[in-house]
Amino acid sequence: MSKKGFNTTNLHSDRQDNPEHGVLHKAIHTSVAFGYADARELAEVFQGKRSGYSYGRQMNPTVTALQNKITAMEDGVATAAFATGMAAIASSLLALLRQGDHIVSSAFLFGNTNSFFNTLQTLGIAVTFVDATDVANVEAALQANTRLVFVETIANPVTQITDLQAIGELCRARGIVYCVDNTMTSPHLFRPKRVGASLIVNSLTKYIGGHGNALGGSITDTGLFDWTQFENIYATYRSQPHELWGITQIRKKGLRDIGASLGPEAAHHLAVGSETLSLRMEKACANAQALAEFCEHHASVKRVYYPGLRSHPQHARATQLFDGYGALFSIDLAAGVDCFDVLNRMENVVASSNLGDTRTLAIPVAHTIYHEMGAERRASMGIEDSMIRFSVGIEDRDDLLADFSRALG
């Protein structure tokens, strides 16, 4: 079959496996157990000698269909889906890392990921946080026991752009796993495999699902990393083809043992939501560009953080790497302007902690999602007390501009 485009492949992926009754969407399979007429086949499924389903905590046909969609989106070899994006990160890293290992992470990091990395350090896995907008900082932090480098494409909420290409080249040269969180860009705007990513994280809750009605996360193996050189793969999982060693260990020691399984109902919502990913992202990005430009010239706004603005320090990098600048931007308000008053004056923008919804959402950053970090760490990340983060949706642009004009005025 000839290679199809992004949207066509995604829309028709469920039909490739000849689904029951010719349905266009994979059915929601709610059973947690699967029966076999021949008990030997059941044993072979458990041992990995035969494809099939053993137990709902590990595998489910509806979840498999979603995983196949994500794998195609990211041009990978395999994907494991989890109950949330944080479940994907935590389960995968706990499956791959051991006491005494070291990882290098971007310092401009999602708050919950930062919290989990602090937990890793209490378990004997060292973490060095660096400014990943410059590969030199990552290289300087590498140690003999460094097993993994973790970055995000666009940082939340200050929108720093990681030096993705150069870090990929560094990790490839040093034989280090390169894990890229693609949530803020989505596979529509960027495919981390192009910069040498070994593993790709997506919070499916956000742009891929896109409607704020289901939680989910995924980890995709791109097939670029040589797992035969990774010391932490257990002998049990080396019976698989070597390109599957990493994802197999993530599924067994992460998904199976930790149990953060994605339910079939959520998987169905996410799969259906993903079908409009390109349409939603194009409209949301255009809205974000217009709002960021409006705010940049407003007297009530001190600073705007959006990669689509020429004033952004990594604007050229974002232009080179991405097929759009994303749908998230933040502002620092001018002195004397209260962030809560601004939010309370908005009619179409919803005060909410989520992002990647069809609706435009906003949140006072320092007082909510980054409050637990403390003032010192927030300052190191460039987060001021007056900062508001906007996740821009697909509303009519003029209605959003009117809302911003009224609230900031």
Secondary structure, DSSP 8 states (H G I E B T S, - for coil): -----HHHHHHHGGGGG--GGG-SS------SB---SSHHHHHHHHTTSS----BTTT--HHHHHHHHHHHHHTT-SEEEEESSHHHHHHHHHHHH--TT-EEEEESS--HHHHHHHHHHHHTT-EEEEE-TTSHHHHHHH--TTEEEEEEESB-TTT--B--HHHHHHHHHHHT-EEEEE-TTTHHHH--GGGGT-SEEEEETTTTTT-SSS---EEEEE-S-S-GGG-TT--GGGGGS-GGGHHHHHIIIIIIIHH-----HHHHHHHHHHHTTHHHHHHHHHHHHHHHHHHHHT-TTEEEEE-TTSTTSTTHHHHHHH-SS--SEEEEEE-TT--HHHHHHT-SSSEE-S--S-SS-EEEEGGGTTTGGG-HHHHHHTT--TT-EEEE--SS-HHHHHHHHHHHH-
